[in-house]
């Protein structure tokens, strides 16, 4: 009896060491957990100055809300991860269709904030449906692309239709950043589905043409690109402050009581520029840690996608991984000044209800589809 018990314990320990506990990819689980923990710690650093800047007397107002959103996010991720692949596919398709419908509603009745109509107010909470479009789009398009050639279903044309509808809605808000991210997701999924480079090149050309049109017709797009190419051509206050915060942090950061306080003058320090706050407070090492965690997600996700023989899983895993890692790359690139300014959050780290909940949903779907099950 004792030997049997010890044998089971040893088998369980071996599964943990091999990253196969419950069939889940434990490297992904640890990466998501560490990112969530990092975001929670950084909320304590960013919340006081962010609250003071907008006139909120409670210094940890944003931290308290961050904890609430994080709890809901982790709960949603766990519930999603407990689904079967078939259930995950169904809920992902519903999420995509629901997001497209709510994006249309936001354009019709939503409030205009900073020249964009992206949100649906629900009490004190502003729901941004486009955040949930990304994981839903990956699942829906993967389902279309997995259609067998002899089935008679035009999977590529169906995915093109969904991409077209989503593009019209995103560009009408307008939200060129989310649209470029969605385009990247679709391009990667076409690649892993086996489409030729000609299709990828055509998609890239279409995206470049649309971006050029946006530059010529949308003043805010033109202003951001011009400021990026020539900082002296306009107000580059946010990116300048972000660069100053990163420089002041050095390798090991500052003692919390001796920080230079650049973050106090950095707009959106708890959302778009939380990466700069992280380096100012804790140094270059935490920046490398964050980048390394997203690298783990990218490597494990894309490895699982390319190893899968199921076309749906291969495309969905690649799309979900791309959604998380390209978004993180854009946010970090803006903080480092190598990309034009774009209001895009850092997954699981930035403050934001819709973004965090959608990230939890994406992580849960990714864990479901990369899970190894017994035959």
Secondary structure, 3 states (H helix, E strand, C coil): CHHHHHHHHHHHHHHHHHCCHHHCCHHHHHHHHHHHHHHHHHHHHHHHHHHHHCCCCCCCHHHHHHHHHHHHHHHHHHHHHCCCHHHHHHHHHHHHHHHHHHHHHHHHHCCCECCECCCEEECCEEECHHHHHHHHHHHHHHHHHCCCHHHCCCHHHHHHHHHHHHHHHHHHHCCHHHHHHHHHHHHHHHHHCCCCHHHHHHHHHHHHHHHHHHHHHCHHHHHHHHHHHCHHHCCCHHHHHHHHHHHHHCCCCCCCCCCCCHHHHCCCCCCCCHHHHHHHHHCHHHHHHHHHHHHHHHHHHHHHHHHCCCHHHHHHHHHHHHHHHHHHHHHHHHHHCCCCCCCCCCCCCCCCHHHHHHHHHHHHHHHHHHCCCCC
